[in-house]
Amino acid sequence: MKKIHLAISGCMGRMGQELIKSVNKNRYFKIVSLTENRKIKGKILGLKPESNSVSAFKKASVIIDFTVPKCTLEILKIAVKQKKKIVIGTTGFTKKEEDVIKRFSKKIPILKAGNMSLGINLLMYLTEIASKSLGKNFLSKIYEVHHKHKKDYPSGTALMLGRGVAKGKNKDFYSLIGKKYLNKKSFPYGKKINFNSIRKGQVIGEHEITFSSGKEKVTLNHESFDRALYSEGALTAAKWLINKKPGLYSMRDLLNFK
C-alpha cells in the first residue's frame, strides 16, 4: 500500500505534536516534511523542521495546518503554486481572510474546519436543526472553555456553532454576531448571539449552546477529553481529501451530513 505523503506545519505546537503521535499509529501516512516558524535544534522522526517554503512542501501530497491565520495564508500561497491539498484546522480568521481562503479553494482542494471532532460536527448539525425548529421566539448564546494558552476568542468551534444558528434561521452569520465576553461568570442573551469564552488550566475544550424563550430552555453541549480526537480527525480529513477536486470542503462534507 502506497502511503500518503504528509507535511505538518507548526510541528512544535500542541496540535503539531499530537499529529506526529497520531501519524505514528496510522498505517496510511508518512510524514515527509515538518515546518515551524522558529529554529529547532535536532531532528524529529529523522526530519529537520524547516521554515514554510516551496522546497519544504515539495514532497508532500497533503499539508495539515494548525497554526495562526497569518501563517496559514502564507502556506496557502505556496500550496497553490505547487497544487498541494491542504487541511486547515487553524482558527481566528477574519471575514476578509475567509474570503481569501475561498478564492484559493478554486485552485486547490481545501478542507477547513474549526473543529475536527465527529462529536462537534454532529453538535453543529443539531444546532442548525434546533435553531430552525425553535424559531424566532428563542434567543441563543454560546459558552466555551479552553486551556489558558489559547489566544483567540471566541473559539473557532464557538463560531462554527454560531454559523449553525444563523443557517437554521436562514440569516447571515456576521449580522448575528453579538457581544464577545472573556472570563465572565455569567452573560446575557441578546437579540444577536452573545459569546462567553473562559480560558483556564489545561481544559481541552467545552462548548455549550443554549436556546431560551424565557419560558423554557434547550441546551446542547460537548466536552473533549483527549486532544488526539482532533489529530485523528485531521488525518481522516487528509485521507478523504486526497481524491477531491478543487473546492472548499468541511467535516460536514466528509461525514455526509445533509
Steps between C-alpha positions, in 0.01 A plus 500: 500500500634840398495740795375858476792742529421757766641838602417637845533874557543634852656169598606619847156628595250301706315368196818451301632270771168314518502451124848349510383253768189409302691449174732257681192285572348535152608272215362726226745790545867585484631836623736644239521857626473695825493878518525745787539879516782484753837328480500149643815312593526137403256282307154353547443154347821557305372828354634845574216753540518770231343837435195507271630496144457342158781253574352407840171382347638358175466132595163527675164400355303661781587777747333509842505844658420589862676834541382862495316685218805690373700179472211309340463760223875484439478120465198524270692720255766229480243219478329666204831531312569130551139376470510346847191396693462655846308431820457814711430476871615856572238730655459875554468611136339833416223518239752644254736207563212254460432654159866454403478130592190464282691646206788256553252209509414562136850380415569225757297269727473647851326343798456761771341438839499690826484159665594157365292305754213277382303592813540875449396479136193302605433771761511766229252300292267472801543873563373578151198274554423655840538854368266433211246307707483735799458809286522871571346488850818340635820695566836323502841539664821299484742410781842342455800404716859437388847479654669819616744499205232543234520856369201545268146540628229405435645165396468382142255237622283759675488695175409179314204458734405862439497427128271207575255734673513741206449225243200370695348849490604548136693816594850635440725389785696825526176696542417282803828535691430668832730577793817301567575455869817359656510322837158616619318296766172563320388680186166603353294404199459768237319560175822373341718203604717585802816299574683438828851350490675359806876446498630290788728210589556228244140455383497339153159632400143549623222653291139574584221672309179599672168600347245674721151641452484629856252223578720205416862425415673253270873427547737310271857433613821311430814431705837379372721280718788415266668728247574194285142510370590820311819361347330174404217700345753705302658182363157368402445832322836475319425146381154608376638809324764314301264419210298822501492772236564869584239639737440606858389203709406448864473208741130508422579402140721218625234374742228539234261692726217632285 
